[in-house]
Amino acid sequence: MAINASFFSSKELAVGVAVDLSTVGAGATAFTAIESDSVSPPTFNDIKIDRRGGSGSGIMTATTDMFHYGAGASIEGSVSGFLTDELFNILMPNSLGQIEATDVWSVDGTSKDNANFEHGATSALEKTLSFAYNGVGGTGFDDCIVIPGCVITSLTITGDPNEDGGRMKFDASWTSRTPVTIGAGYSTTAFSGAGTHSVNYCFLGDYSDHVYIGGASFPVLLKSFSLSIENPVVFAGFGGSAVNGAPQTYVRSVPEMSITANPVVKYDVNVDNLWENVRGSAEGVQAETLASPAFEMADNATYTSGSRAIRITDGTVTEMAWDEGDYLGVSVSIKARGDDAVSFYVKHA
């Protein structure tokens, strides 16, 4: 038999994302396409066992000795690409464990209450996502799949005015424990409109009014920027909403939520004081906290009044290094501290 004469481009692979349809864990049907760097298939951490106890004898594992079970196993994936207004308003709130139906999100770092919601709950429908993966698709190709009940555990957004036309990008990792039936999960189409991408790109220049590090008295010139949010989820319980293998409850920020800004800025007298901040103020003293705002960039002098803002109220410099380029800069890592009722603030209107 001759080999198949068809060849395909990797650009035909596509991924989309959407808020779950009606309840936590209910797969969406309409998706926002992601202009991705590359597409990797989701990882199914199914239970696979060879040579179960009491299995047949023989010098090699037989088919009857093997065991494969998917209910209760986690599913993981990651995706990166260009950040658009539509994607920002889906990915950012989910990474923070909040609802999507607003354009302002803040984190109360002093709170002792972890965000939590039930599988199948309608009141929390905007706290899980569906990711859709299109393979080549079409007649004869069973390579497309939708993964519902996803929670973003890691989100990084980046921007550099001298790369990609100044467009911002993102990298997101997600996990789910909503079961996808073995033997019936793939289809010929996961979502339509996979090649229709938004042109509402996010730009670093959108934050055009100011960038501060260590207070409003210290404006800086931004060379590049990244923001990382790590917000783990614990899948508690089993059989939520009478679905075998689904979690009963989702609990966010266990053991903690971590938010870190990593700006690279021009080196001048407005940042030279940060070298001392890295080490603290004295022997045996807690890490030095920057003057508020520890980090802020916005398109309005009053950060709450414009349409774009990212703000860390209290933060500590954890790392600092020279950045050698066309002109001397410094790379600064600022970790948000939970000392304020609005420890972290984002606006994207």
MOPE-V40882 format. One record per residue. RES is the residue in one small letter. NEAR is the number of other C-alpha atoms within 12 Angstrom. D_LAST is the distance of its C-alpha to the last C-alpha in whole Angstrom. Layout:
BEGIN
((RES | NEAR | D_LAST) (RES | NEAR | D_LAST))
END
This chain:
BEGIN
((m | 4 | 58) (a | 5 | 56) (i | 6 | 53) (n | 7 | 50) (a | 7 | 49) (s | 8 | 45) (f | 9 | 43) (f | 12 | 39) (s | 11 | 36) (s | 15 | 34) (k | 17 | 31) (e | 22 | 32) (l | 31 | 31) (a | 42 | 27) (v | 44 | 25) (g | 46 | 22) (v | 49 | 20) (a | 41 | 19) (v | 42 | 19) (d | 38 | 22) (l | 27 | 23) (s | 25 | 25) (t | 27 | 26) (v | 39 | 26) (g | 45 | 28) (a | 35 | 28) (g | 34 | 27) (a | 31 | 24) (t | 26 | 25) (a | 23 | 22) (f | 35 | 21) (t | 36 | 18) (a | 36 | 20) (i | 43 | 20) (e | 36 | 21) (s | 33 | 23) (d | 21 | 26) (s | 21 | 28) (v | 27 | 29) (s | 22 | 31) (p | 25 | 32) (p | 34 | 31) (t | 21 | 34) (f | 27 | 36) (n | 21 | 38) (d | 23 | 40) (i | 18 | 44) (k | 16 | 46) (i | 18 | 50) (d | 18 | 53) (r | 20 | 56) (r | 18 | 56) (g | 12 | 58) (g | 10 | 61) (s | 17 | 60) (g | 16 | 63) (s | 14 | 65) (g | 11 | 65) (i | 7 | 65) (m | 13 | 61) (t | 16 | 59) (a | 16 | 59) (t | 16 | 56) (t | 18 | 58) (d | 19 | 57) (m | 19 | 53) (f | 18 | 50) (h | 20 | 47) (y | 21 | 44) (g | 26 | 41) (a | 27 | 40) (g | 28 | 38) (a | 28 | 38) (s | 32 | 34) (i | 34 | 32) (e | 29 | 30) (g | 32 | 28) (s | 34 | 26) (v | 36 | 24) (s | 32 | 22) (g | 33 | 21) (f | 36 | 18) (l | 40 | 14) (t | 31 | 12) (d | 29 | 9) (e | 31 | 11) (l | 41 | 13) (f | 41 | 10) (n | 31 | 9) (i | 41 | 13) (l | 47 | 14) (m | 46 | 13) (p | 37 | 13) (n | 45 | 16) (s | 45 | 18) (l | 44 | 17) (g | 40 | 19) (q | 36 | 16) (i | 28 | 15) (e | 29 | 12) (a | 20 | 11) (t | 19 | 9) (d | 25 | 5) (v | 30 | 8) (w | 33 | 11) (s | 32 | 14) (v | 39 | 18) (d | 26 | 21) (g | 28 | 23) (t | 19 | 26) (s | 18 | 26) (k | 16 | 29) (d | 15 | 28) (n | 26 | 26) (a | 29 | 24) (n | 29 | 26) (f | 34 | 26) (e | 33 | 29) (h | 42 | 30) (g | 32 | 30) (a | 27 | 28) (t | 19 | 26) (s | 17 | 24) (a | 31 | 22) (l | 34 | 22) (e | 39 | 18) (k | 47 | 20) (t | 53 | 22) (l | 49 | 21) (s | 49 | 23) (f | 51 | 24) (a | 47 | 26) (y | 43 | 28) (n | 39 | 30) (g | 35 | 33) (v | 29 | 36) (g | 24 | 36) (g | 17 | 38) (t | 12 | 41) (g | 12 | 43) (f | 16 | 40) (d | 20 | 39) (d | 26 | 37) (c | 33 | 33) (i | 38 | 32) (v | 44 | 29) (i | 45 | 28) (p | 47 | 27) (g | 50 | 26) (c | 49 | 25) (v | 54 | 23) (i | 40 | 21) (t | 39 | 24) (s | 37 | 22) (l | 40 | 19) (t | 35 | 19) (i | 38 | 17) (t | 33 | 19) (g | 35 | 18) (d | 24 | 21) (p | 23 | 21) (n | 17 | 25) (e | 17 | 24) (d | 19 | 23) (g | 16 | 22) (g | 22 | 19) (r | 29 | 17) (m | 36 | 16) (k | 37 | 18) (f | 35 | 18) (d | 37 | 21) (a | 39 | 21) (s | 32 | 24) (w | 36 | 25) (t | 39 | 28) (s | 45 | 29) (r | 45 | 32) (t | 45 | 32) (p | 37 | 35) (v | 36 | 35) (t | 24 | 39) (i | 16 | 41) (g | 12 | 43) (a | 14 | 40) (g | 24 | 37) (y | 24 | 37) (s | 23 | 36) (t | 23 | 36) (t | 30 | 33) (a | 37 | 30) (f | 37 | 27) (s | 25 | 27) (g | 23 | 25) (a | 30 | 25) (g | 20 | 26) (t | 16 | 23) (h | 25 | 20) (s | 23 | 16) (v | 17 | 16) (n | 17 | 12) (y | 27 | 13) (c | 33 | 12) (f | 33 | 14) (l | 38 | 15) (g | 28 | 15) (d | 30 | 11) (y | 32 | 12) (s | 23 | 15) (d | 26 | 16) (h | 31 | 17) (v | 42 | 19) (y | 37 | 21) (i | 44 | 23) (g | 34 | 25) (g | 27 | 24) (a | 26 | 23) (s | 19 | 26) (f | 28 | 26) (p | 27 | 24) (v | 31 | 24) (l | 30 | 24) (l | 38 | 22) (k | 32 | 24) (s | 34 | 22) (f | 40 | 20) (s | 32 | 20) (l | 39 | 18) (s | 31 | 20) (i | 36 | 20) (e | 34 | 23) (n | 36 | 23) (p | 32 | 26) (v | 38 | 27) (v | 28 | 31) (f | 33 | 32) (a | 22 | 34) (g | 21 | 37) (f | 24 | 38) (g | 22 | 38) (g | 28 | 35) (s | 23 | 35) (a | 17 | 38) (v | 23 | 37) (n | 22 | 40) (g | 30 | 38) (a | 36 | 35) (p | 36 | 34) (q | 28 | 34) (t | 31 | 31) (y | 37 | 28) (v | 30 | 28) (r | 34 | 25) (s | 32 | 26) (v | 22 | 29) (p | 15 | 31) (e | 26 | 28) (m | 35 | 24) (s | 32 | 24) (i | 42 | 21) (t | 37 | 22) (a | 42 | 21) (n | 37 | 23) (p | 42 | 23) (v | 36 | 25) (v | 36 | 26) (k | 29 | 29) (y | 31 | 31) (d | 19 | 33) (v | 17 | 34) (n | 23 | 30) (v | 34 | 30) (d | 24 | 34) (n | 23 | 34) (l | 34 | 32) (w | 26 | 35) (e | 20 | 37) (n | 30 | 34) (v | 27 | 34) (r | 21 | 38) (g | 21 | 37) (s | 18 | 39) (a | 12 | 42) (e | 9 | 44) (g | 9 | 43) (v | 11 | 40) (q | 13 | 37) (a | 23 | 34) (e | 28 | 33) (t | 33 | 30) (l | 37 | 28) (a | 25 | 27) (s | 27 | 24) (p | 34 | 21) (a | 42 | 23) (f | 49 | 20) (e | 49 | 17) (m | 45 | 15) (a | 34 | 12) (d | 27 | 11) (n | 21 | 13) (a | 21 | 16) (t | 19 | 15) (y | 31 | 12) (t | 24 | 11) (s | 17 | 11) (g | 24 | 8) (s | 24 | 5) (r | 35 | 7) (a | 36 | 9) (i | 46 | 12) (r | 45 | 15) (i | 48 | 18) (t | 41 | 20) (d | 38 | 24) (g | 39 | 25) (t | 40 | 28) (v | 37 | 29) (t | 27 | 31) (e | 25 | 32) (m | 27 | 32) (a | 24 | 34) (w | 21 | 34) (d | 20 | 32) (e | 15 | 35) (g | 15 | 34) (d | 10 | 34) (y | 16 | 34) (l | 18 | 34) (g | 27 | 31) (v | 33 | 30) (s | 32 | 29) (v | 40 | 27) (s | 33 | 27) (i | 41 | 25) (k | 35 | 25) (a | 42 | 23) (r | 37 | 25) (g | 26 | 25) (d | 22 | 26) (d | 21 | 24) (a | 18 | 22) (v | 25 | 18) (s | 33 | 20) (f | 39 | 17) (y | 35 | 13) (v | 36 | 10) (k | 31 | 6) (h | 36 | 4) (a | 22 | 0))
END
